[in-house]
């Protein structure tokens, strides 16, 4: 039996503010690099805090449904070709932890489960149909924090005591039972056996993923504070784009494909 050759390059990418424009949710500026990635036989793993139903729609639209995706900040995987939400037992347990939080802390966190579809639409900028998909959660709870820093520390301490972690993303504080994008990335690297791995992101919840790849790309996002300097930047194993969002994503990946002689 002839062994399947390893995939030449596997790209792990955050969505909002990275592959997708922060304000318009449009990825068209990344089209040339996506075409070049497909032409060289590479793969794209979308890795986002978005839900399975949300990512399935984006994945289908961009033509990458034959690859799995990392959903809800690494708390779950969306298999190739599937669009379902998955078992919501973890999400229900997470909401239970929130219900038991001290009221003085709980009142400062408003999660998607506390919001109507219209409210999720307002805070995300998503159309209402897309906001409804964002509420179909199985593993994690994003939300807005309105308290002060000392209260946040108390809230995080309470959550940690319940086995819950909180990660800052491009827009929200997202709660989960601890899995990260990098954890899922390791599983998928073992599955696809790529010659080279790339990770692109713009937020603190992307840092482990950026550091775990052969090449990490910090994509500029003028809508949020820039990530601090990371180990690996001094050797250019981790680089930064000057262009924001999908424009920066496109330029960085096209340059890297040239360097790797894949285009």
N, C-alpha and C positions, 0 to 999 in steps of 0.2 A: 504494500500500500504506500503510495507516494504521500509524504507529509505536506501539509498545506504551508506554503511559505509565509514567513512573518509579514505582518502589515508594515509598510515602510515608515509610516508616521501616524501617530494617534494623537489627536488634539483634544484636550479637555478645556471647555470654555464656559465661563460664567455667561449669563445672558444680559440682564439689565445693566446698562452702563458699560458693557463690554462688547459682546456680539450684537446687542440690540441697543439702539439709541435710548438714552435715559428718559427723554421727554416724549419722543414720538413712537417708541417701540418698533422702529423700522430697522431692518438689517440689510437693506439693499446696498449700502456703501461697502459691505463686506463681500459682495457678490463675486468680484474677480478672484479673491483668495479662496473662497468656497469652491469655485469652479476649478481652480488649480489644484486644490486639495483632492477633489474628486478625481481629476484627471490622472494624478500620480498614484492612485490606488490607496490614498490615505483614508482615515476615518475621523469622525467628529463625535465626541461625547459631550452633550450639553450637560452642564453641572450648575444647578441653580437652587435657590430657595423656593422656586415655583413648584406647584403640585404636578402630579403625573398628568392629569387632564390638560393642564395649561401647556406643559412641555410637549405633550403629544401633538397638540395643534401646531405649535411652532415648528416642531421637528418635521411634521408632514408638509407644512408650507415651504420649508427650506429644502426638502427633499432628502432628509437623512433618517428616515424611519427605519432603515435596516440596521441602525446602531442603537444600542441601549442608551439610557440617559440616567444621570444622577439627579434625584429629585429631593426636594425639601431639605436642602443643605447637607445632603449625604445620608439622611435618615432612611432613604429608600432608593430602590432601583426601579426604573421603568424598562421592562424588556423591549427588545426590538419589535416593532410592529404592533405593540399594544397601546391602548389608550385608557385603561381603567385606573381607578383610584387606588385599589388595593384594600386590604383589611385595615379598618380605622381604629383597631383596639388601642394602639399606641397613642393616637390622638385623644381618644376618650380618657385614657389614663392621665395624659398631660393636662387636660382641662380639669380633671379631678384635683390635681395638685394645685392649680390656680384657685379653685373654689375654696380650698382649705387655707390659703395664704392669709396672713393678717390683713384686715380690711384697710388699715392705714397704708399698706404697701400695694395691695391688690387694686385699689382704686386708681393707682397711677399707671397701670398697665392695661391698655385696651387692645385685645387681640382680635384677629379676624373672626373668631367665634363669638365675640361680643358685638360685632358690627353687622349691620344689614348689608345686602348686596350693594345698595346705593352708597353706603358709607365706605365700603371697600373700594368702590369705583372712585369716590372722591379722593381718598388718601393715596391711591395708586396711580390715578390717571387712566385706568383701564376702562374700556367700554363695559357696560353692565353684563353682557354675555361672558366676557372674559373674567370679570370680577366674580361672577357666580362660580366659574371654574376654580378661581383662587381660593374660594371658601370650601372646596371639596378636598379637605385635608385628610391625610392618613397618618402622618408621623410627627409633624411639628406645628408650632403656633407662632407666626410673626405678629408683631404688634407695635404700638407706639407707646413710648415711655414719656410721661409728663412730670415725674417727680424730680427732686434734686439729686445730686450725686451721693450724699450720704444715704438717702432712702434707696437709691439704686444698689448701693453696696449691701444694704440689709436685705433687699429683695433677692439679690444674687446669692447671698449666704443662705437664705431660706430655700431657694431652689436647689442649691448644691446639696443641702441636707436631704432633699427628696430625690437625688439622683438626676436632676435636670440641669442642663447647661444652657447658657444664653450667649448667642453670637451676634455681633453687630454686622449687619450687611449694608448694602447701599442705601436702604431706606428704613429698615425696621430692625428691632431687637427680636431675634427668633429663638424660641425655646424648643429644646428637644431632649431626648435621653442620651445625647452625647456623641452620636456618630458624626463624622465629618466627611467633606467631599474627598479628602485624601484617603480615608479608609476605603471608600468605594473605588477610588482610582486604582489602588493597589490590586483589588480583585479583578478589575477590568484589564489591567496591564498583564496579569497572569493569563487571562483568557485570550487576549489578542496577540501577545508576544510581539509588540512593535519594536522596530529597530530604533526609533527615536520618539520620545514623548515631549509634548508641548502643553503648557497650561497657561491660560490667559484669564486675568481677573482684575478687579478694581477695588475690592473691599477687604476688610479684615478677615471675613470668613473664607477668603480665597487663599490666604497666606500659606497654609499647609500644602495646598494643592500646587501652588507656585513653586514651593521649595522641593516638592517630591518629583517634579518633572525634570527631564534632561535640560529643557529650556523653559524658563518662566518669563512671562510678559505681563508687566503691570500696565494696564491700559488707563490712560489719562481720563479722569472724570471730573470736570470742573464743578460739578454739583455737590461734591463732597471733599473732605480733607484728604490730601494725598497720603498714601501709605508711607510709614517711616522706611528708611533705608533698610534693606534686607540683606542677610548674608548671601553672597553669590553675585551681588551687583558689581563688586570690585573686579570680578573676573568675567563679567558680561554673561554669566550663566543665567542671570536674571537681568532683564532690561526693562526700560520704560519707554512708552510711546509719547510723542509730543502731540499727535492728533488724538482727539477724544473718541470714545466709543467705537462703533463699527469702522470708522475711517482709520483709527489707529490700529484696530484689529487687522484690517485688510493690509495696511502697509507692513506691519510687523511680520505677518505670516508669509506674505509674498517674498519679503527679504530673506526669511529663514528658509523657505523652499529653494530659493536660489543658492544659498550657502550649502544646503544639503544636496544640491544637484538633483532636485526633484522637479524642476521645471526649466 
